[in-house]
Amino acid sequence: MKVLKIVSGKCFFNTDGGIDKPISDIGKDDLLKILDMIYLDEDYDIDPIDSDTEIYSDVERIIYESVYNKIQDFVSKVDELKVEVENEFKDVKEKYKY
């Protein structure tokens, strides 16, 4: 599923495979859903953005770039986060293992 996309100079996000929503409407719950998909290795895609990408609204560009960069940062750290979580709960898993 494409969670961030740029179409005809406008930016959108999608968290459920339904209708794309304007990036200016994205909220913390939406961001959490996107990060959760990435953490759980669900299929997702993101349109890249650079200085040549045509976006008509400066506000949309700023929001999209910010969200895009945060997601890319999270993607680069997700394996490390999984190891940390696994190590943190290793003792608990052993204690309650049947």
TIMI-2910 file (N, C-alpha, C, CB; in pm, 1 decimal, decimal comma, always signed):
<rs>
+----------+----------+----------+----------+----------+----------+----------+----------+----------+----------+----------+----------+------+
!      n_x !      n_y !      n_z !     ca_x !     ca_y !     ca_z !      c_x !      c_y !      c_z !     cb_x !     cb_y !     cb_z ! resn !
+----------+----------+----------+----------+----------+----------+----------+----------+----------+----------+----------+----------+------+
!    +84,4 !   -117,0 !     +0,0 !     +0,0 !     +0,0 !     +0,0 !    +89,3 !   +123,8 !     +0,0 !    -96,2 !     -0,5 !   +121,8 !  Met !
!    +53,4 !   +220,2 !    -78,3 !   +128,1 !   +344,8 !    -83,8 !    +76,1 !   +435,2 !    +28,3 !   +114,5 !   +413,9 !   -224,7 !  Lys !
!   +160,3 !   +459,5 !   +128,9 !   +118,1 !   +537,9 !   +244,3 !   +141,3 !   +687,4 !   +226,0 !   +190,3 !   +490,4 !   +367,1 !  Val !
!   +240,5 !   +724,9 !   +144,1 !   +264,3 !   +865,2 !   +108,8 !   +277,9 !   +872,9 !    -42,1 !   +392,3 !   +922,7 !   +180,4 !  Leu !
!   +205,6 !   +966,5 !   -102,0 !   +215,1 !   +977,6 !   -247,4 !   +199,5 !  +1122,3 !   -291,6 !   +109,2 !   +890,0 !   -315,2 !  Lys !
!   +257,4 !  +1148,4 !   -407,6 !   +247,2 !  +1279,2 !   -471,2 !   +183,2 !  +1256,8 !   -607,8 !   +388,4 !  +1350,0 !   -483,7 !  Ile !
!    +70,8 !  +1321,8 !   -629,3 !     -3,5 !  +1306,0 !   -754,1 !    -38,0 !  +1444,2 !   -807,8 !   -132,5 !  +1220,5 !   -733,0 !  Val !
!     +7,7 !  +1472,2 !   -928,3 !    -23,8 !  +1598,9 !   -995,9 !     +4,3 !  +1720,1 !   -907,3 !   -169,9 !  +1600,2 !  -1039,0 !  Ser !
!   +118,5 !  +1718,8 !   -838,9 !   +159,5 !  +1833,2 !   -758,8 !    +92,7 !  +1844,5 !   -623,5 !   +133,9 !  +1955,6 !   -833,6 !  Gly !
!    +17,7 !  +1741,4 !   -584,1 !    -49,2 !  +1741,3 !   -453,5 !     -3,3 !  +1620,0 !   -373,4 !   -204,2 !  +1740,7 !   -469,9 !  Lys !
!     -0,6 !  +1635,3 !   -240,7 !    +50,5 !  +1530,4 !   -151,9 !    -63,9 !  +1464,8 !    -74,8 !   +154,6 !  +1588,4 !    -53,6 !  Cys !
!    -54,0 !  +1332,9 !    -62,4 !   -157,1 !  +1255,4 !     +5,2 !    -95,0 !  +1150,7 !    +96,8 !   -249,1 !  +1188,5 !    -96,7 !  Phe !
!   -176,9 !  +1100,1 !   +189,7 !   -137,8 !   +986,5 !   +272,7 !   -253,4 !   +888,4 !   +277,4 !    -97,3 !  +1032,1 !   +416,2 !  Phe !
!   -222,3 !   +765,6 !   +315,3 !   -323,3 !   +661,6 !   +325,7 !   -279,0 !   +563,3 !   +432,9 !   -345,5 !   +589,8 !   +189,0 !  Asn !
!   -368,7 !   +531,1 !   +524,5 !   -333,0 !   +438,3 !   +632,0 !   -413,6 !   +309,2 !   +629,1 !   -351,7 !   +505,3 !   +765,0 !  Thr !
!   -513,4 !   +301,9 !   +541,7 !   -600,8 !   +184,7 !   +546,0 !   -635,6 !   +126,0 !   +409,6 !   -726,2 !   +220,1 !   +616,1 !  Asp !
!   -573,2 !   +175,5 !   +304,2 !   -602,6 !   +124,5 !   +170,7 !   -728,5 !   +183,6 !   +110,7 !   -615,0 !    -23,9 !   +174,8 !  Gly !
!   -791,5 !   +274,6 !   +182,5 !   -913,5 !   +338,8 !   +132,9 !   -880,2 !   +463,2 !    +52,8 !  -1006,7 !   +374,5 !   +248,9 !  Gly !
!   -955,6 !   +565,7 !    +77,0 !   -941,1 !   +690,9 !     +4,2 !   -818,2 !   +767,3 !    +53,8 !  -1068,1 !   +777,0 !    +19,2 !  Ile !
!   -738,9 !   +819,0 !    -41,1 !   -623,9 !   +901,3 !     -5,5 !   -672,6 !  +1031,6 !    +56,5 !   -535,0 !   +929,2 !   -129,6 !  Asp !
!   -599,4 !  +1077,2 !   +158,9 !   -634,1 !  +1201,8 !   +227,9 !   -523,4 !  +1303,5 !   +206,1 !   -657,0 !  +1177,5 !   +380,0 !  Lys !
!   -557,0 !  +1432,4 !   +205,2 !   -454,1 !  +1535,4 !   +188,2 !   -351,9 !  +1529,1 !   +302,1 !   -518,8 !  +1675,7 !   +182,1 !  Pro !
!   -225,1 !  +1546,3 !   +268,4 !   -119,1 !  +1538,6 !   +368,5 !   -139,2 !  +1641,4 !   +479,2 !    +16,9 !  +1558,8 !   +302,9 !  Ile !
!   -204,7 !  +1751,9 !   +448,5 !   -228,8 !  +1855,5 !   +549,6 !   -324,4 !  +1808,2 !   +658,8 !   -284,5 !  +1980,9 !   +483,7 !  Ser !
!   -394,8 !  +1696,4 !   +637,1 !   -487,5 !  +1641,6 !   +736,5 !   -423,3 !  +1533,8 !   +823,5 !   -609,5 !  +1584,5 !   +667,3 !  Asp !
!   -296,8 !  +1502,7 !   +802,1 !   -232,9 !  +1393,3 !   +876,0 !   -219,9 !  +1431,2 !  +1023,9 !    -92,9 !  +1360,2 !   +815,6 !  Ile !
!   -246,0 !  +1334,6 !  +1109,5 !   -237,0 !  +1355,8 !  +1253,7 !   -148,7 !  +1251,0 !  +1317,9 !   -375,6 !  +1353,6 !  +1317,2 !  Gly !
!   -131,5 !  +1262,3 !  +1448,7 !    -42,1 !  +1170,7 !  +1518,5 !    -89,7 !  +1025,8 !  +1510,5 !    -28,7 !  +1212,2 !  +1663,4 !  Lys !
!   -221,0 !  +1003,6 !  +1512,4 !   -271,7 !   +866,2 !  +1501,0 !   -241,5 !   +807,5 !  +1364,0 !   -422,7 !   +862,3 !  +1527,1 !  Asp !
!   -249,7 !   +890,8 !  +1261,1 !   -216,5 !   +845,1 !  +1125,8 !    -68,5 !   +809,3 !  +1116,4 !   -252,0 !   +953,3 !  +1021,5 !  Asp !
!    +15,9 !   +894,1 !  +1172,7 !   +160,3 !   +865,8 !  +1172,2 !   +190,0 !   +736,4 !  +1246,7 !   +238,8 !   +982,4 !  +1235,6 !  Leu !
!   +123,3 !   +716,1 !  +1358,6 !   +143,5 !   +593,8 !  +1435,7 !   +103,7 !   +470,4 !  +1355,1 !    +63,6 !   +599,5 !  +1566,1 !  Leu !
!     -6,2 !   +479,5 !  +1280,3 !    -48,8 !   +366,9 !  +1196,3 !    +56,1 !   +335,6 !  +1089,5 !   -184,4 !   +397,7 !  +1129,8 !  Lys !
!   +111,9 !   +438,9 !  +1029,2 !   +214,0 !   +419,2 !   +925,8 !   +339,1 !   +355,4 !   +986,3 !   +249,7 !   +553,9 !   +857,9 !  Ile !
!   +383,4 !   +406,3 !  +1100,2 !   +502,0 !   +349,7 !  +1165,8 !   +476,1 !   +206,4 !  +1210,5 !   +543,2 !   +435,9 !  +1286,4 !  Leu !
!   +354,4 !   +178,2 !  +1254,3 !   +317,3 !    +42,8 !  +1295,0 !   +325,5 !    -53,0 !  +1176,2 !   +175,3 !    +41,5 !  +1355,3 !  Asp !
!   +277,3 !     -9,4 !  +1059,3 !   +286,8 !    -92,3 !   +937,8 !   +432,4 !   -125,3 !   +906,4 !   +221,6 !    -20,2 !   +817,2 !  Met !
!   +516,7 !    -23,9 !   +917,3 !   +658,2 !    -42,9 !   +887,1 !   +721,1 !   -137,8 !   +988,3 !   +732,6 !    +92,4 !   +886,5 !  Ile !
!   +691,5 !   -118,3 !  +1115,3 !   +748,7 !   -202,9 !  +1221,3 !   +706,8 !   -348,5 !  +1204,0 !   +705,3 !   -152,2 !  +1359,9 !  Tyr !
!   +583,2 !   -369,2 !  +1163,2 !   +530,2 !   -504,9 !  +1147,6 !   +560,9 !   -564,6 !  +1010,7 !   +380,6 !   -504,6 !  +1169,9 !  Leu !
!   +646,3 !   -497,9 !   +933,4 !   +688,5 !   -545,0 !   +801,6 !   +573,2 !   -560,7 !   +703,6 !   +760,0 !   -676,1 !   +815,1 !  Asp !
!   +470,6 !   -480,9 !   +718,1 !   +361,5 !   -486,0 !   +622,9 !   +406,1 !   -417,7 !   +493,4 !   +233,5 !   -418,9 !   +681,0 !  Glu !
!   +340,1 !   -452,3 !   +386,5 !   +374,5 !   -398,2 !   +255,2 !   +335,1 !   -250,9 !   +248,3 !   +304,9 !   -478,6 !   +142,2 !  Asp !
!   +432,0 !   -165,1 !   +222,8 !   +405,8 !    -22,5 !   +212,1 !   +499,0 !    +37,0 !   +107,4 !   +423,6 !    +48,0 !   +349,2 !  Tyr !
!   +461,3 !   +153,3 !    +57,1 !   +542,7 !   +223,4 !    -41,3 !   +529,1 !   +372,3 !    -15,5 !   +500,3 !   +187,0 !   -187,4 !  Asp !
!   +632,2 !   +446,9 !    -48,6 !   +634,1 !   +590,5 !    -27,2 !   +693,7 !   +656,6 !   -151,8 !   +715,5 !   +627,5 !   +101,4 !  Ile !
!   +626,5 !   +758,1 !   -202,0 !   +684,5 !   +834,8 !   -312,2 !   +799,8 !   +919,1 !   -258,7 !   +577,0 !   +924,9 !   -380,6 !  Asp !
!   +915,6 !   +911,2 !   -322,2 !  +1028,9 !   +993,8 !   -277,2 !  +1005,6 !  +1140,5 !   -309,9 !  +1160,1 !   +945,9 !   -342,0 !  Pro !
!  +1077,6 !  +1226,3 !   -240,5 !  +1067,3 !  +1369,6 !   -264,3 !  +1207,6 !  +1428,1 !   -266,7 !   +979,6 !  +1438,9 !   -155,7 !  Ile !
!  +1229,3 !  +1521,3 !   -358,3 !  +1355,1 !  +1596,0 !   -362,2 !  +1324,3 !  +1736,8 !   -411,3 !  +1461,3 !  +1525,6 !   -454,4 !  Asp !
!  +1426,0 !  +1815,1 !   -431,5 !  +1404,8 !  +1954,9 !   -469,9 !  +1340,2 !  +1969,0 !   -607,0 !  +1536,2 !  +2029,2 !   -468,5 !  Ser !
!  +1348,5 !  +1866,5 !   -691,0 !  +1288,5 !  +1872,0 !   -824,6 !  +1142,8 !  +1825,1 !   -827,4 !  +1369,8 !  +1788,1 !   -920,2 !  Asp !
!  +1096,3 !  +1766,7 !   -717,7 !   +959,1 !  +1717,5 !   -712,5 !   +862,6 !  +1835,3 !   -714,3 !   +936,4 !  +1630,1 !   -586,7 !  Thr !
!   +769,1 !  +1831,3 !   -808,0 !   +674,0 !  +1941,6 !   -821,2 !   +558,8 !  +1923,9 !   -722,6 !   +620,3 !  +1950,2 !   -966,0 !  Glu !
!   +550,4 !  +2017,8 !   -629,3 !   +439,9 !  +2024,4 !   -533,5 !   +393,2 !  +2169,5 !   -533,0 !   +483,4 !  +1975,3 !   -387,8 !  Ile !
!   +264,1 !  +2190,3 !   -556,4 !   +212,2 !  +2325,7 !   -573,5 !   +205,7 !  +2405,5 !   -443,9 !    +76,0 !  +2319,6 !   -634,3 !  Tyr !
!   +178,3 !  +2340,3 !   -334,0 !   +162,0 !  +2410,2 !   -207,2 !   +289,6 !  +2398,3 !   -122,6 !    +40,5 !  +2354,0 !   -130,0 !  Ser !
!   +341,8 !  +2512,2 !    -78,5 !   +460,0 !  +2510,4 !     +8,4 !   +429,7 !  +2440,7 !   +141,1 !   +509,6 !  +2653,9 !    +34,4 !  Asp !
!   +308,7 !  +2458,5 !   +190,5 !   +269,0 !  +2394,1 !   +316,3 !   +271,2 !  +2242,1 !   +299,7 !   +127,5 !  +2441,8 !   +360,7 !  Val !
!   +215,0 !  +2193,2 !   +190,8 !   +215,4 !  +2048,7 !   +165,5 !   +358,4 !  +1997,1 !   +151,6 !   +134,2 !  +2015,5 !    +38,5 !  Glu !
!   +444,8 !  +2072,3 !    +83,9 !   +584,6 !  +2031,1 !    +67,7 !   +651,7 !  +2017,9 !   +205,0 !   +661,9 !  +2133,1 !    -21,1 !  Arg !
!   +633,1 !  +2115,1 !   +290,1 !   +695,6 !  +2113,3 !   +423,0 !   +646,0 !  +1994,0 !   +504,4 !   +666,3 !  +2244,8 !   +498,5 !  Ile !
!   +515,2 !  +1972,6 !   +504,9 !   +458,9 !  +1859,8 !   +580,6 !   +507,9 !  +1727,7 !   +522,8 !   +304,2 !  +1864,5 !   +579,3 !  Ile !
!   +500,6 !  +1713,8 !   +390,6 !   +541,6 !  +1589,2 !   +326,3 !   +688,6 !  +1560,3 !   +353,3 !   +515,8 !  +1595,6 !   +175,3 !  Tyr !
!   +775,6 !  +1660,1 !   +335,5 !   +918,8 !  +1640,6 !   +359,9 !   +944,7 !  +1599,0 !   +504,6 !   +996,7 !  +1769,0 !   +327,3 !  Glu !
!   +876,5 !  +1662,9 !   +597,5 !   +894,5 !  +1630,6 !   +738,9 !   +852,6 !  +1486,6 !   +768,1 !   +814,3 !  +1727,8 !   +826,3 !  Ser !
!   +734,1 !  +1449,5 !   +722,2 !   +684,8 !  +1312,5 !   +744,7 !   +774,2 !  +1212,5 !   +672,7 !   +537,9 !  +1297,7 !   +696,4 !  Val !
!   +810,1 !  +1241,1 !   +549,3 !   +896,2 !  +1152,5 !   +470,9 !  +1029,8 !  +1128,8 !   +541,9 !   +920,3 !  +1211,7 !   +330,8 !  Tyr !
!  +1092,5 !  +1236,1 !   +588,6 !  +1221,8 !  +1222,8 !   +656,8 !  +1210,0 !  +1145,8 !   +787,0 !  +1281,1 !  +1359,7 !   +684,2 !  Asn !
!  +1103,6 !  +1168,2 !   +860,8 !  +1082,8 !  +1094,0 !   +986,2 !  +1062,9 !   +945,1 !   +957,6 !   +960,7 !  +1150,3 !  +1063,6 !  Lys !
!   +987,3 !   +914,8 !   +853,8 !   +964,9 !   +774,1 !   +818,4 !  +1095,5 !   +709,8 !   +773,2 !   +857,7 !   +761,8 !   +707,2 !  Ile !
!  +1172,1 !   +779,0 !   +690,4 !  +1300,5 !   +724,0 !   +645,7 !  +1394,0 !   +699,5 !   +764,0 !  +1367,2 !   +818,9 !   +544,7 !  Gln !
!  +1394,5 !   +790,2 !   +859,7 !  +1475,8 !   +773,0 !   +980,5 !  +1429,6 !   +649,9 !  +1058,2 !  +1468,0 !   +899,1 !  +1070,0 !  Asp !
!  +1298,6 !   +633,5 !  +1072,1 !  +1243,3 !   +518,1 !  +1142,5 !  +1278,8 !   +388,3 !  +1069,9 !  +1090,6 !   +531,5 !  +1156,1 !  Phe !
!  +1266,1 !   +388,0 !   +937,9 !  +1298,3 !   +268,8 !   +858,0 !  +1444,2 !   +227,9 !   +880,1 !  +1272,1 !   +295,3 !   +707,0 !  Val !
!  +1533,2 !   +325,7 !   +887,4 !  +1675,2 !   +294,3 !   +906,0 !  +1704,5 !   +237,7 !  +1044,6 !  +1759,2 !   +418,6 !   +883,0 !  Ser !
!  +1614,1 !   +259,1 !  +1139,6 !  +1636,7 !   +213,4 !  +1277,4 !  +1545,8 !    +98,7 !  +1319,8 !  +1617,9 !   +328,1 !  +1372,2 !  Lys !
!  +1454,9 !    +54,6 !  +1233,1 !  +1354,0 !    -42,1 !  +1274,5 !  +1414,2 !   -175,0 !  +1318,2 !  +1256,7 !    -65,4 !  +1162,3 !  Val !
!  +1516,7 !   -223,7 !  +1251,3 !  +1577,6 !   -350,4 !  +1291,9 !  +1642,1 !   -337,9 !  +1429,8 !  +1682,2 !   -395,5 !  +1188,3 !  Asp !
!  +1707,4 !   -228,0 !  +1453,5 !  +1768,4 !   -201,9 !  +1584,1 !  +1661,5 !   -193,4 !  +1692,7 !  +1850,8 !    -71,8 !  +1580,4 !  Glu !
!  +1550,1 !   -129,3 !  +1662,7 !  +1440,4 !   -117,9 !  +1759,4 !  +1382,3 !   -254,9 !  +1793,0 !  +1330,1 !    -26,1 !  +1704,7 !  Leu !
!  +1368,4 !   -339,3 !  +1691,5 !  +1315,1 !   -473,8 !  +1715,5 !  +1406,7 !   -553,1 !  +1808,2 !  +1296,9 !   -548,9 !  +1582,5 !  Lys !
!  +1536,8 !   -541,5 !  +1788,7 !  +1633,0 !   -610,6 !  +1875,3 !  +1622,0 !   -557,9 !  +2017,9 !  +1777,6 !   -592,9 !  +1822,3 !  Val !
!  +1613,0 !   -426,1 !  +2032,4 !  +1600,4 !   -366,4 !  +2165,5 !  +1473,4 !   -414,8 !  +2235,9 !  +1599,8 !   -212,9 !  +2155,4 !  Glu !
!  +1362,3 !   -417,6 !  +2165,0 !  +1236,4 !   -463,5 !  +2224,1 !  +1247,4 !   -610,2 !  +2262,4 !  +1118,6 !   -442,1 !  +2126,4 !  Val !
!  +1303,5 !   -690,3 !  +2174,1 !  +1319,9 !   -833,1 !  +2202,7 !  +1406,8 !   -854,5 !  +2327,0 !  +1382,1 !   -905,5 !  +2081,5 !  Glu !
!  +1515,7 !   -782,7 !  +2337,1 !  +1603,9 !   -795,4 !  +2453,2 !  +1537,4 !   -746,3 !  +2581,0 !  +1732,7 !   -718,4 !  +2429,7 !  Asn !
!  +1461,6 !   -641,0 !  +2570,3 !  +1393,8 !   -582,6 !  +2686,7 !  +1293,0 !   -680,3 !  +2746,9 !  +1323,2 !   -452,1 !  +2647,5 !  Glu !
!  +1226,3 !   -756,2 !  +2661,4 !  +1122,0 !   -846,4 !  +2708,8 !  +1163,6 !   -993,1 !  +2709,9 !  +1000,3 !   -830,5 !  +2623,9 !  Phe !
!  +1291,5 !  -1019,2 !  +2690,1 !  +1341,1 !  -1156,3 !  +2686,6 !  +1314,6 !  -1228,0 !  +2818,6 !  +1490,4 !  -1157,8 !  +2655,0 !  Lys !
!  +1345,6 !  -1163,6 !  +2928,9 !  +1324,4 !  -1224,4 !  +3060,8 !  +1176,6 !  -1252,3 !  +3086,3 !  +1379,8 !  -1133,6 !  +3170,8 !  Asp !
!  +1091,7 !  -1160,1 !  +3046,6 !   +947,1 !  -1176,9 !  +3067,5 !   +897,2 !  -1294,2 !  +2984,4 !   +869,5 !  -1046,9 !  +3030,3 !  Val !
!   +943,7 !  -1305,0 !  +2859,9 !   +901,9 !  -1416,2 !  +2774,9 !   +944,3 !  -1550,2 !  +2834,0 !   +959,9 !  -1400,4 !  +2634,5 !  Lys !
!  +1065,3 !  -1556,2 !  +2887,0 !  +1114,6 !  -1680,5 !  +2947,6 !  +1035,6 !  -1715,2 !  +3073,2 !  +1264,2 !  -1668,3 !  +2981,3 !  Glu !
!  +1004,7 !  -1617,2 !  +3152,4 !   +932,5 !  -1639,2 !  +3277,4 !   +793,8 !  -1696,1 !  +3253,0 !   +921,8 !  -1509,7 !  +3355,4 !  Lys !
!   +725,8 !  -1646,6 !  +3149,7 !   +587,7 !  -1687,7 !  +3125,1 !   +574,0 !  -1787,3 !  +3011,2 !   +503,6 !  -1567,5 !  +3095,7 !  Tyr !
!   +685,8 !  -1846,0 !  +2971,3 !   +683,2 !  -1946,2 !  +2865,3 !   +620,3 !  -2073,3 !  +2919,6 !   +826,0 !  -1974,2 !  +2810,5 !  Lys !
!   +534,0 !  -2135,0 !  +2840,5 !   +465,4 !  -2258,8 !  +2886,4 !   +555,7 !  -2375,9 !  +2872,9 !   +336,5 !  -2284,5 !  +2807,8 !  Tyr !
+----------+----------+----------+----------+----------+----------+----------+----------+----------+----------+----------+----------+------+
</rs>
